[in-house]
Amino acid sequence: MWKIKITNEARNDFNRLDKGMKNQVLKGMYKVSQNPLPTPNGYGITSKCNERCVHCYIPHENKVSDIEPDLFYDILNQCKNMKLLHLTLSGGESMLHKKFCDFLQKMQRI
Ligand code: SF4
């Protein structure tokens, strides 16, 4: 359940609305609190890559690190708690992470 904090100023503004507008505001707040956030989100799980794109922003000598699985699962749980609908795994080349398939399976189950 989401908690919405209302300031005194906002409460005073709300109290000045007519009954129809109050109902519209309350319906909107309810709708926002019930629906998941559709915000797209991407996360680089590795800097490793077997390509050499000229536009790459990662120096090739720095393409050596992977995210620790525990950190990834923690991020995944946080995304779930925020009700995110969309998470993109990126890199580097995300499929070079040794746990890539495990990450996908976990994402499907969560
Ligand atoms: S990380 Fe992306 S942009 Fe960089 S070389 Fe690999 S595929 Fe190309």
Residues whose N, C-alpha, C, O or C-beta is under 5 A from the ligand:
A	BS01	SF4	C49 E51 R52 C53 C56 G91 G92 E93
